[in-house]
Amino acid sequence: MTTTEIPHTADAIIARAKDIQPLLRESAARIEEHRRLPEDVVELLRSSGVFRAAMPRAWGGPELTSVEQTRLIETIAYGDVSAGWCSMIGMDSGIYSGFLDQDVARKLYPSLDMAQSGWIYPQGRAERVEGGYLVSGRWRFGSGSTHCDLLAAGCIVHENGAPVIDGATGKGEWRVMLATPDKYQFLDTWYTTGLAGSGSIDYEADGLFVPAEHSFSFAEPVRTGPLHDAPDAILRKMAGIPLGLARAALDHVRELAKDRTDRETGLPWPDDHRVQETVAGLEAELLAARSAVYATLERQWDALDDKVERAADERVETALARYHAFRTARHVVQTLFDLVGGASVYRKKSPMDRWLRDANTMNQHAVAQSSILQLTGNVLLGGRSASPFF
C-alpha cells in the first residue's frame, strides 16, 4: 500500500480501523503465540494510518485530538487487545515530536508513519557529557519495541557522578532519551498471562551516547496546544483499550446468547432473567465508564485549547475516569467469563480466556492501580499533586 492510500483524517483512520477489526480478530491467536505483533499486523496498522494519528498538521499529519485518539484505540482494541496496546504507544511519535526542536524532530521522524516505543519513567541514568548524555540502565515494558522505529528511555540526569536536581520539583531531573532500537540490547522477558502479543520486553544500554537534542522533558514543550500543554497527553488515549475490550466481550456474549440454553433450567438465554439482568447491568456499567472517559477528555481539551486554568477536580477527573474504565472492563469481562461458564476456558474455542487474561494484565499498569486514588484524593482534598501527569 502506498503512502497516498493511507487514510489521513480522523474519520478515515477510525473507519479503516473498523474495517480491519475482523483481520485483527482472526490474527489474535497468532499474535499471542508470537508474543509480539507479527510483521503483517504491524504493516496493517501502519497502512491504516494508526501510527501517524498524532502527527502535527504543520507536517501534513492528521493531529487527532485526545478524544479521536481514544476512539481509534477503542476501535483497534475491539479487534485485538495487544494490537490496541501497541497502537496506543506507537502513535506517541506525534506527541514526542512536539517536545523536540522541530528541525531535529523532522530528522528523527522523517515519515508520518513511524512507530514509537519505550518506557519513559526514569529507570535509567544519563550522565551529562559534551554534546549530550551517556545513557545506561535497564527498562521494562517495551511494548511494541519489537517493531518500533524509535525507542525512548526515561533517565535521571547526572553530572560529575551526582544527580542533577530539578528546581521545580526538588527531585532528580527527568529526561527522555530517544535512539533507534538497534542501539539497545533486548532481553526476551515477556512471558505473561495477558497482553502476550504486545512484545513488552526489557531493553538495556551501557554508555549509549545520545545527543542532547535527541532528549526532552515533558515540562518543556516546543509545540503548544492541547497535545503538549499538559504532560498527560500520552496517557489520555489509554482508556480506549479497556473500553474496546469490554465492548468486544459484551457483544460476543450477546451473540452467543441467541443460541444458548441453560443446561440446568432448560431456559433459552434470551428468556433467562439471570442472563438478562447480568447483561443489562454490565451494559449500564460500561455506558457510565465510557461516558465519563469521553466527557472528561472533551472538557480537558476545551480548557487547554482555551488556555483556561483548571480547578483541582478538573485536573484529576481524566485520571479518575481512566482508572475507572480499566477497573470496569475487568469486572465486565470477569462477570461474563463466569456467566458463560466452562466454555470460557477453552482457548481455541472462546476468546473469553484471552480477554480475561488481557484484562487482568492491563490492570497492573500504573494508571489502573489503587495508588491513583491516593494521588488524586490528595489533590481533591487540597494537597499538591505528587504526579507529573495531573
N, C-alpha and C positions, 0 to 999 in steps of 0.2 A: 504494500500500500504506500503510495507516495505521500509526501507531506501535504500536498494540496487537497488530498482526500481526508485528512484528519479534521474532525469537526472542531469548530473554533468559537462557538458561543456556548453560554451556559446551557441553554435549552438543547442545543445539538449534542453537546457532550453527554448530558444526562440521558438524552434519548438513545444515544449509541450505547451507553452503559446498560440501559434497559434491554436493548437488543441482544447484548452478549450474555445476559443472565443465564439463558439455557446452556450456553457453552461453558460458562464457569461452573454451573451445577454439574454438568457432565464430567468436568475435569476435577471435581472436588476430591475424589478418592485418589487420583493420580497426584494431585498437589500435595495431599497429606503424605502419601507414600514417598514422594521425593524429598519431603521436609524442606521444601523451598518452592518458589514458583518456577515451573518449567519454562524454558525459553519461549515457547509458543504462546504461553499465557502472558508473559511479560510483554511480548510484542502485540498481543491482542489489546492489552491495556494501553500501551503506548500509542497504537494506531487509533484508539478510541478517544484520544485527547486527554487522558487522565493525568499524565504527568505534567502537562502544560497548564493545568487548571488555574494555578495561582500566578502564572507568569504575567508581568505587567503589560498594560495596554501600550505603554511607551515603547515597548519592544515588539509590539504586534501580538501580544498574548491576550487571552480572554479575561484574565484577572477576575475570577469568580469571587463573589462575596463569601463571607463565612457561612451564610445560610445556604448558598448554592453549593459550596464545597461539601457541606454536611449532607445535603440531598444526594449529591453524587456518590459519596461514600456509602450512604444508606442503600443506594441502588446496587452498588457493586457487592456489598456485604450480603445482600439478599441472594446473590448468586453463589458466592463463596466467601466465607469469613476471612480466611487467610489472604485472599486476593484483596479484599476490602482493607485489611490491616496494612498490607504493603502499599496499596494505593494511597492511603491516608498519609503515610510517611513519604512516599515517593514524590508527591506533589508539593512537598515543603521546599523544593528547589526554587519556586517562585517567591516564597516568603523569605528564605535565607538571602536571596539575591538583593533584597531591599535593605540589608544591613551592611552591605559592602559598597566600596567605591564603585560607581556604576560602570566605569571603563573596565575595572578589574572583573566585575561581575559578568560582563558580557563575554570576557575571555574564559572565565570559569564555566559559564553556561552558554556556549555558543549556539546551542539548539534549544528551542522552546520545550522539547520533549525529553529532557534529561531527568533521570530519576535520582532523588536524594535519599540518603540513609544516614544512620548514625545516632549514637547515644550522646545527648547534649549535656547531661548533668556532669559536673566537673569531677570525673573519676580519675582524670589524668593530670599530669604535671607539664607545664610549658615553661621552660627556662628561657628567659629573655636573652637573646644574643643579637649581635649586629645584623640588622636586616630582617629579624623575625624571631622564631622560637624553636627550641629543640624540644620535641614532644615525646613524652614517654608515658606508658600506662597500659591498662587493660580495660576495655569497655565491654559491657554486656548488652544483650538485647539489640543486636544489629539487624533489626527486621529489614528485610529487603537488601541487605548488604551483598547478597549473592548475585544481584543483578544491577546494582546501583552504578551511577556514573560518577558521583561524588560522595565521599564518606566524611561525616562530621565526627569530631571527638571533643567533648567538653573537658576543659582543663582549668586548674588554678594556676595563675601566672606566678612564676618565681623569678627572683633576680638575686644574683650572687648567693644562690642556695636558700634564700628565705622567701616565703610567700609575700606577694605584694598586696597590701590591704586596700580595699576599695573604700574610699572615703564616704561614699553614700550609704554603704551597707555595714561597714565595720568588719566585713568578712573578706576572705581572700578574693582577689579579682578573678572573675569568671569570664573566660573567653572560649568561644567555639572555634576549633581549628578545622579547616577544610583541605582535603587532599584526595587524589584519586585512589580507588580501593587497592590498586597494586602496590601502594606504598605501605600497606599494613600487612601483618601476618594474621591469618584467620585460624580459629580453633573450632573444631566440629563439636560444639557443646549442646546443640539444640535437639535434645531428646526429651520431648514433653508430652503431656496428655492432650492439650489443646493448642490451637493456633499452630499446629505442627508444620503446616506448609509455609509459614512466614519466614523461615530461614533466619531466625533471630539469633545467630551465632555470636560468640565472643570474637573480639579482634584486639590486637595489641601493636604497640610500636615502642621502639627503644632508640631515642635520639633522632627521631624523624625531624628534619628541618622543614618548617612551614613558614613561608614569607609572611611578614606582619600583615600585609594587605589581604592575605587569604584567611584571616581570622576576623571575628566580630564579637561584639557584645550586644545582647538583646536590649540593653539600656541605651544604645546609641544607633537608632535607625538613621539611614541615609535617605531613603524614600519616606515620605509622610503619607498619612491616610490610615483608614481603619485597620488595614492589614499589618501596619507597622507601628502605629502609635500606642499599642498595648502589647506587651510581650507574650500574651496567651494565644496569639493567632494560630500557632502550631497545634494547640490543644482543642480549639473550638470545634473542629470538624469531627473529633473523635467519637462523639455521641452517635454519629451515623452508623458506627459498627454495631453496637448493641441494638439500635432501632431496626436495622436491616435484618439482623439475626432473629429477633423476636417476631418480626413480621413474617419471615420465612417459616418459622416454626408454627405459628398460628395458622397460616394459610395451608401448610402441609397437613395439619391435624384436621382442619375443617374439611379439606378434600377427602381425607381418609375416612371421616365420619359418615360420608354419604353411603358407603357400602359396608359399614361395620355394624355388628350386632353384639350386644353384651352377652358373653358366654354364660354368665350365671343367671341373668334375668330373662334373656331372650329378647330384650328390648332393642330395637334399632337405635343406634346412637342419636340420630336426629330427634328421636322422641324421648330420649332419656334425660330426665330432669338434672341428674348429676352432671352429665356432659354439657347440657345447655348452660347451666349456671357456671361451670368451670370456664367454658369458652367465653361467655359474656363477661365474666369477672376479669379475665385476663385481657380481653379487648379494652375494657374500661381502664385498666392499669396502664396498658401501652398507650392508649389515647392520651391519658393525662401526662405521662412521661414525655411523649413525643411533642405534645403541645408546649410543655414547659421548655424543652430544648429550643424549639424554633422561636417561641415568643421572646425568650431571654436573649437569644442571638440577635434577633431583629432590634430589640431595644438597645443592646450594646453597640451594634453597628451604627444606628442612628445617632447615638450620643457621641461616638467617636467621630463620625462624619461631620457632625455639627460642632465638634470640639466643646461639648458640654461637660462640665465637671459632674462626676457621678458620685452619689452618696454610697455609704458602706454597703447597704443592702443591694444596690445595683452593681457594685463591683464584684460581689461574690455570687450573684444569682446564676450566672452561667456555669460556674464550677459546681454549684449545688444541683442544677438541672442535669449536668453531665454525669455526676456521681449517681444521681437517682436513675438515670437511663440505664447505666450499667447494672445496677442492682436489680432494677425491674426486669431487665431482659433475662438475667439469670433465674429469677423467680418464675418468669413465664415459661422458660424452657424446662426447668426442673418440674414444674407442675404438669406440663404437657407430657413430659417423659413418663411421669408416674401415671397419668391418665391412659396413655397408650399401653403401658404395662410391659409385659415380657417381650413383645415385639420390638420395643425400643432398643434392646441391647445388641441386636444383630447389625454389625457394621455394614455388611454388604446388602442388606435388605432395607435398612432405615437410616435416614440422616440424623435421627434423634440422638444417637450415641455421640456422633461427632459434634453436633451442636451443643450438647451438654458439656462436653469436654472443652469446647471453644469458650463457652460462657464462663466456666469456672476459671480457665486460664486468663481470659481478658480481665476478669475482676481482680486479678493480682496486680494490675497496673496501678501506679500511684494515684491516678485520677479517680479510681474506684475504691480506694482504701478508706477506712473509717477516720484516718488522720485528716482527710478533707473536712470532715465535720468539725474537728477540733480547730483546724486552721480558720475555717470560715466562721465558726462560732465565736472565736476570739475577736474577729473583725466586727461581727454583728453586735458584740457586747462592748464595743468601744476600744478594743485593743488595736495595736498596729499589726499589719499583715506580716507574717513570717515567711510568706511565699513570694517569690519573684513574679508570679503569674496573676496575682489579683491584689 
